[in-house]
C-alpha cells in the first residue's frame, strides 16, 4: 500500500498546485497537519515546491533527472517528457516569482487559466508586468507560443511608466526567436525577454 508521501506525489503529478487542504480532501486524510508535515518534508528534500499564490500556499511537484534510471531508452523518453513538464508555463511563473522576490519585488501571480496578467511585480513606485510561456513538445508550438506572448504583452502596454517583459524557459529555440525579432521593435516597445533556467536563474535580455 502506498504511503501518504507517495500518494501526495502521485496526486500532485496529476493535479499540480493543490493546497494542503485540497490534498487532505482529495486523499481522504483525517488530519490537515499530516498533509502539511509531509508537504514540508517533500519541500526540504527538493521533491515539492511550495509557493504562495494569492494568499494560498500551493504545492507543485518538481521533476528531477535523478528519478530516471540511466541507460534506458524508455527512461530517456520519460526524462524528455519530464523536462517539458518542468518547463511548463506555471513552472516558469513559480521560478520567476521566487527570483523577483529575492530581488525585493512584491509579486502577484496568475496561475493556470485564471484571467489577468501572468505576473505583476511592485517595488516602491516601480511596477513590472510579465507575460509568460512554457515550452511546447514541437518546434511549431514554441513559435506559436512566442508570437502569442508578444501579442499579449503589447495589449497590456497601457502605462508608459510600467516595465514590460516576456518570459520563457531558457532554451535555445526561444533565444533564437528573440534574436530574430527586429532590433527596432525591441527599442520602440522597450520590451525585454526573461530567460528562466531550471535552477531559477534569470537572464534579462534587451
N, C-alpha and C positions, 0 to 999 in steps of 0.2 A: 504493500500500500504506500502511495506517495506521501512524503512528509509535507508539512504545511509550507515550507520554503519552496519545495518543488512545485507544489500546486500554485503558489503565488507566481513563480517564474513562468509557468505554462500559461496562467491567466493573463499576465502582462504581455506575453508573446502574442496572444490573440487580441487583447484589448489594452493597448498602451494608454497610459495617462490616467489610470484609476486612482482615486483617493483611497486612504486606508479604510474608510467607512464603506466604500464601494467594494473593496476587496472582501471585507467581512461579509457583506451581503451576498456577493457572487459565490463565495466558497462556503457559505453557511456556517461560519465560525461563531463560537459562542461569546468570544471576548474581543473587543476592539483592540485592547492592549497587545494581544497576541500578534495580530497582523502588524501593528505598529512596530513592535520589537523586531519581528522578522524582517520587515522592510528596512529598518535602520541597520540591521546586521548585514543585509544584502548590499546596502549602500556603502558601508565601510569596506566590504570586500570588492567593491567596484563592479558588482553584478547589476545593480539598480541605481538609477539616478532619481533623486527626489527633488522636485523643482516646484517653487511656489508660483502658481499661476492664478492671478486674480483672487488672492487671498486663500487659496486652497493648495495644499501640498499634494502634488500628483507624482505617481511612480512610473518610471519608464525603464524597460529592460535594456541593458547595454549588451550589444553583440561583441564577442571577443574572438579573435582568431585562435586563441588557445583552446576554445571549445571544440575545434575541428581537428581530428587526427591528421597527421602528416602522411603523405604518400598515398592518399586515397582519392581516386578520380571523382567519386561521388561526393566525397568530403570537400573537394575543391569547388564543385558546383554549389554546395551548401555555403562554403565560405564566400563565394561571389554573391550569392543571394543575400547573405547576412550583411555583406559590405554595403549593398544597395539599401537595405533596411536601416543600416547605421547612419546613412546619409539621407534619410527621409526629410521632408520639409520640417516636421516637428522636431526632429533631432537637431537640425541646424539651428532652429529657433532656440532650443534649450542651451546649446553651446554658446550661441551668440549672446543670449541673456546673461549667462554667467560671466562672459568676458566683459560685457558692458558694466555689469555690477561691480566687477573688480576694478574698473576704471572710475568708479564713483557715480555712475548713472543710475537713476531710478528707472526701472523698466516695467512696462506693461506689455504682455504677450498675448496674442490671439492664437489659440491652438486649434488644430483640426479645421472644421468647416465653419467656425464662428465668423461672423461678419466684422469688418473693420480692418485697419492697418495691421500687418503682421506684428511689427514691433514699434512701440513709441517709447523713446528714452528721453529723460529730462535730467538736467543738471543745472541748478540755479535758473537762469533765464534762458538757457540753451535748450533746444528741442531737436531731436534726431528721429526721423521716420525711416523705417527699413521695410522693404518688401522682400520676402524670402522664397526660394525654391530649392527643392531637394534634387536628387539625381534620378533619371529615368533608366529603364532597362535597355533602351535602344537609343542610338545616336539622334534620330529624328525627334524623339521625345525631349531630349535635352535642348535641342534647338527650339522646339516649341515652348518649353519652359522659359528659356532665355528671353524670347520675344514677348511672351506673356507678362513676365515680371517687369520688363521695361515699360510696357503699356500701363501696368498697374501703378508704377511709381510716378509716371508722367501725369496720370489722372489725379494723383494725390498732391501735386505741386500747386498749392493754393496760397502759400505764405513764403515770401522771399527771405524771411529770417530763419526759416527751418532748414536743417541739414537733411539731405535725402540720399539714400543708398539702396542698392540691391545686394542681396547676399546669396551665395551659393556654396555647396561643398567645394573644398579646394581640390578640384580635379582638372586635368589638362584640357578637357573639352570646354569647360567654362572659361578657363584662362584664354583659350584661343578665340572663343566667341567675343569675349570682352576686348581682346586685342584688335579684332577686326572692326569693332564699332568705330566709326569715323571720329577722329580727334575733335573736330569742330562740334560734333553733337555732345561730347563729354564736356567741352569747355562752355558751351552755351547753357546747358542744363545744370552743370555743376554736380551731376550725379556721380557717386563713387561706387566701386564694387568692393564688397567684403567677401574674401575667400576664407572659409571656415574649415580648419583642419580637424582631424579625428580626435586630437587631444585638446581641442578647444582653442587652439591658437588662431588668431585672426590677422589677415593681411589686407589692409585697405589700399586699393589701387585707384588712382585718379585718372 
